[in-house]
Each structure stands twice: as C-alpha cells, then as structure tokens.
C-alpha cells in the first residue's frame, strides 16, 4: 500500500470524526461528479454502491443537507459533546463506513475495503479527539470566541474530505508506471 492509499481513508475518517456527516457526503458528491475512474466498468457491490446508492441525487442531497445542518448545529451551545459515548461510536462507525466505501470504490478487492474501514475508523477517532482537544486548547489560550475555532475546524474537515475524494491511489504509482513505460530510471544517482 502506498502513502496515498493510506492517507485517503485516514483523512476521510478524520473529517468524519470532526463532522460526522461529512465523509459520506463528500463521497456522494464525488461519485455524482464522475469520481469513478474512467474506462473501468464496475461490477458487483462496488458498482451498486457507486452507481445506485452514492450517485443517487436523493441520497447525495440528503447527505449534503445533513452535513450542512451539522456544520450549523455544531456551533449551538445545546449540542452534546462528540466525545460522549453515542456520538463518538457513531463517528467511529461512519468513519469506518466512509473509509471502507472509499477502499471498495477503487475496485481493488475486499482487503482494500477492510483496510480502508480500519483506517477510516482510526481517523475518525483521531479527528474526534484531536479536533475537540485542539479547539478547546485554542479557545482557552486565545481571546477569540470558540465559534471562530469551530469555523477553522469546519474548514479543516472539509479540506480533509476534499483531499480524500479528489486524489486517487494512482498518484502513488504514476511516476513509477510512467518510468517503466518509457524505460527510464525512476531514481538517478549523481555521478
């Protein structure tokens, strides 16, 4: 597994840990915009998830609406802590689901989906705890109101999700594959 292969579900999980609905919403938007690799015909579960579920306008609109609602609700004082048992377990599950779907959407087998799910859940834990504690520390150490740090966290979560769905695993192997096709050395030693 290359670095991008690991970073994508981890980043999507972290975004989900910060904002629970964001990972699946990002996947749905990416799938509806042709996020599937061109020239590859999907089959089985992967094709069904991409073509019928995540690409569905109703599902996409629902996921985007719940993500947008969460971005607003996070700023309300009545919103419970993401570290409470229920919200934390939901974030871990959603992060695992998003990471697993991301891994499965690459059509590289069940092993990639399982690895993606594990990385997505781990990322969700990192995002939930890291986002909460960093935001609390910044709130205590600065004179800025918490809502500004909440907006910065929103921006970070959206950026992580966008990275996860915009970059492809092919970025790991593109220079090597191009060098092999052209029969050029990947690394040159200074002589």
C-alpha positions as CSV (number, residue, x, y, z in Angstrom):
1,X,0.0,0.0,0.0
2,X,1.3,3.4,-0.9
3,X,1.1,6.6,1.1
4,X,-1.9,7.9,-0.7
5,X,-3.7,4.7,-0.3
6,X,-3.3,5.0,3.5
7,X,-3.8,8.8,3.7
8,X,-7.1,8.9,1.8
9,X,-9.3,6.8,4.1
10,X,-7.4,8.2,7.2
11,X,-8.2,11.8,6.0
12,X,-11.8,10.9,5.2
13,X,-12.1,9.4,8.7
14,X,-10.6,12.4,10.4
15,X,-13.1,14.6,8.6
16,X,-15.9,12.3,9.8
17,X,-14.5,12.5,13.3
18,X,-14.7,16.3,13.2
19,X,-18.1,16.5,11.4
20,X,-19.8,13.1,11.4
21,X,-21.8,13.5,8.2
22,X,-19.0,15.0,6.1
23,X,-17.3,11.8,4.9
24,X,-20.3,10.2,3.3
25,X,-21.4,13.5,1.9
26,X,-18.0,14.0,0.3
27,X,-18.1,10.5,-1.2
28,X,-21.6,11.1,-2.6
29,X,-20.7,14.4,-4.2
30,X,-17.5,12.8,-5.7
31,X,-19.4,9.9,-7.1
32,X,-22.1,12.1,-8.6
33,X,-19.5,14.1,-10.4
34,X,-17.9,11.1,-12.0
35,X,-15.4,10.3,-9.3
36,X,-15.3,6.7,-10.6
37,X,-12.2,6.1,-12.8
38,X,-13.0,6.4,-16.5
39,X,-12.6,3.4,-18.7
40,X,-13.3,0.9,-15.9
41,X,-16.5,-1.0,-15.8
42,X,-17.6,-1.6,-12.2
43,X,-19.3,-4.8,-11.2
44,X,-20.9,-6.3,-8.1
45,X,-21.2,-4.4,-4.8
46,X,-18.8,-1.6,-5.8
47,X,-20.8,-0.8,-8.9
48,X,-24.0,-0.9,-6.9
49,X,-22.6,1.5,-4.2
50,X,-21.2,3.9,-6.8
51,X,-23.9,3.8,-9.5
52,X,-27.1,3.3,-7.5
53,X,-26.6,4.5,-3.9
54,X,-23.9,7.2,-3.7
55,X,-24.6,8.7,-7.1
56,X,-28.4,8.9,-6.4
57,X,-29.5,12.5,-6.4
58,X,-31.8,11.8,-3.4
59,X,-29.0,10.2,-1.4
60,X,-26.5,12.9,-2.3
61,X,-28.9,15.8,-1.5
62,X,-29.8,14.1,1.8
63,X,-26.2,13.6,2.8
64,X,-25.2,17.1,1.9
65,X,-28.1,18.5,3.7
66,X,-27.3,16.6,6.9
67,X,-23.6,17.6,6.6
68,X,-24.6,21.3,6.2
69,X,-27.0,21.0,9.2
70,X,-24.3,19.6,11.3
71,X,-21.9,22.4,10.4
72,X,-24.5,24.8,11.8
73,X,-25.6,22.7,14.8
74,X,-22.0,22.3,15.9
75,X,-22.0,26.0,16.9
76,X,-25.1,25.7,19.2
77,X,-24.4,25.5,22.9
78,X,-27.0,22.8,23.3
79,X,-25.1,20.4,21.0
80,X,-23.7,17.5,23.1
81,X,-20.0,16.7,23.1
82,X,-18.8,14.5,20.3
83,X,-16.8,12.6,22.9
84,X,-20.0,11.3,24.6
85,X,-20.3,7.6,24.1
86,X,-23.2,7.7,21.5
87,X,-21.8,10.5,19.2
88,X,-18.3,9.0,19.4
89,X,-19.4,5.5,18.5
90,X,-21.5,6.9,15.6
91,X,-18.4,8.9,14.3
92,X,-16.2,5.8,14.5
93,X,-18.8,3.7,12.6
94,X,-19.4,6.4,10.0
95,X,-15.6,6.9,9.6
96,X,-15.2,3.2,9.1
97,X,-18.1,3.1,6.6
98,X,-16.7,6.0,4.6
99,X,-13.1,4.6,4.6
100,X,-14.4,1.2,3.6
101,X,-16.5,2.6,0.8
102,X,-13.5,4.6,-0.4
103,X,-11.4,1.5,-0.4
104,X,-14.0,-0.6,-2.1
105,X,-14.7,2.1,-4.7
106,X,-11.2,1.6,-6.0
107,X,-12.3,-1.9,-7.1
108,X,-9.1,-3.5,-5.6
109,X,-10.8,-6.1,-3.5
110,X,-12.2,-6.8,-0.1
111,X,-8.8,-6.4,1.6
112,X,-8.6,-2.8,0.5
113,X,-12.1,-2.2,1.7
114,X,-11.3,-3.7,5.2
115,X,-8.1,-1.7,5.4
116,X,-10.0,1.4,4.4
117,X,-12.6,0.8,7.0
118,X,-10.0,0.3,9.8
119,X,-8.1,3.5,8.7
120,X,-11.4,5.4,8.4
121,X,-12.4,4.4,12.0
122,X,-9.0,5.2,13.3
123,X,-9.1,8.6,11.5
124,X,-12.5,9.3,13.0
125,X,-11.1,8.7,16.5
126,X,-8.2,11.0,15.8
127,X,-10.5,13.6,14.3
128,X,-13.0,13.5,17.1
129,X,-10.4,13.6,20.0
130,X,-7.8,15.8,18.2
131,X,-10.4,18.3,16.9
132,X,-12.1,18.6,20.3
133,X,-9.0,19.0,22.4
134,X,-7.2,21.3,19.9
135,X,-10.3,23.5,19.7
136,X,-10.6,23.6,23.5
137,X,-6.9,24.5,23.9
138,X,-7.1,27.3,21.4
139,X,-10.3,28.6,23.0
140,X,-8.6,28.7,26.4
141,X,-5.3,30.2,25.2
142,X,-6.6,32.9,22.9
143,X,-9.1,35.8,23.2
144,X,-11.0,34.6,20.2
145,X,-14.5,33.2,20.7
146,X,-15.0,29.5,20.2
147,X,-17.1,30.0,17.1
148,X,-14.0,31.1,15.2
149,X,-12.2,27.9,16.1
150,X,-15.3,26.0,15.2
151,X,-15.2,27.6,11.7
152,X,-11.5,26.7,11.4
153,X,-12.3,23.2,12.3
154,X,-15.1,23.1,9.7
155,X,-12.6,24.3,7.1
156,X,-10.1,21.7,8.1
157,X,-12.7,18.9,8.0
158,X,-13.9,20.0,4.5
159,X,-10.3,20.2,3.3
160,X,-9.5,16.7,4.5
161,X,-12.7,15.3,2.9
162,X,-12.0,17.1,-0.4
163,X,-8.4,15.7,-0.4
164,X,-9.6,12.2,0.3
165,X,-12.1,12.1,-2.6
166,X,-10.1,14.2,-5.1
167,X,-6.7,12.4,-5.0
168,X,-6.5,8.9,-6.5
169,X,-4.4,6.0,-5.4
170,X,-2.8,6.1,-8.9
171,X,-0.8,9.1,-7.6
172,X,1.3,6.6,-5.7
173,X,2.3,4.7,-8.7
174,X,2.1,7.2,-11.6
175,X,5.8,8.2,-11.6
176,X,6.9,4.6,-11.4
177,X,4.5,3.4,-14.1
178,X,5.5,6.2,-16.4
179,X,9.2,5.4,-16.0
180,X,8.6,1.7,-16.6
181,X,6.6,2.5,-19.8
182,X,9.3,4.8,-21.0
183,X,12.1,2.5,-19.6
184,X,13.7,5.4,-17.8
185,X,15.2,5.0,-14.3
186,X,12.9,6.3,-11.5
187,X,15.9,7.5,-9.5
188,X,19.2,8.7,-10.9
189,X,22.4,8.6,-8.9
190,X,24.6,11.6,-9.0
191,X,27.8,10.5,-10.6
